[in-house]
């Protein structure tokens, strides 16, 4: 069992459930047996039940749990603006 309490920036709970969890429920070898959404509008709590031994296999795989469950993504830094110690814009 895996409990997910955070999703990557920009990923909505419903999108994650339909685009990833539901897809893995429907395909053979997707490793997800069932999931329960116990979250509300202020917090995320998704309980994922996997096939026997699947979580151990994913943990030891090269990609890891975060990557396999799509719980990480890259952030584009090209459009960030920072301020220096004098409160002036620094790119």
N, C-alpha and C positions, 0 to 999 in steps of 0.2 A: 504494500500500500504506500502511496505517495500523497502527501498533502501539499497542495500548491497554494501559497498565500500571497505571492507577488507575480505579476506578469510584466514583460518588458514594456518600456515606454511606448505608447501609441498602440498597444494591443488591447482591444476591448474584450471583456469576459465572454460575451456571447459569440464574438467572432472566433475566439480561441476554441470554444466548445464546438462550434459547427465546423470550422475549418480544420481542426486538428483532432480533437477527441472523438467526434462523431465519425470522422473518416477512419480512424484507427479501430473503432468499434466494428465497422462494417467490413473491413478487409481481413482476410485470413493472415495471420502472422503479424498483425498490428500490435499485439501484446496488451492492448487495453481490453479488459473484460467488462468493466462498468465504471461509471463515475457518478458522484453525487455533488451537486452544487449547494453548499451550505452557507454561501456568502449572502450579503445584502448590498444595498446601494453604497455603503461606506467601506466595506472590506471584502476581500476575495478569500474564499476558502473552497477549494475544489479537492475532493477526496477521490483519487484515482486508484482503482484496483486493477492490478496487472495479472497476467497469466503466471502460473507457478514458475518461479525461477527467472522470469523475464527481467525483473528489476535488477537482480544480481548480474545477469548477463549484460544489461545496459550499463551498469556501473563500471564493469571491467572493460567494456568496449572502448575503443579509441575516441569515440565522439563524446561519451559521458552523458549523464542524466540531463543536465541543463540543455545541451544541444539536441539530444534525441527528442525531448519533450517541447522543443521550440521555446525555451524559457530565456533565451538571450538573443540579442541582436545588436547590430552596430549602430552607433549614433554618428550622424554627419556633423563634423566639426567645422566645415567650411563657412557656415553662416553664423558663427558665434562672435559676439562682440564682448570684450572685457574692458574693465576700467583699471587704470593704474593707481598708484598711491595718491596721486593728485586729483583723482576723480575725473580724469580725462580718458576718452575712448581710446582703447588700445586694440589693434587688430592683430 
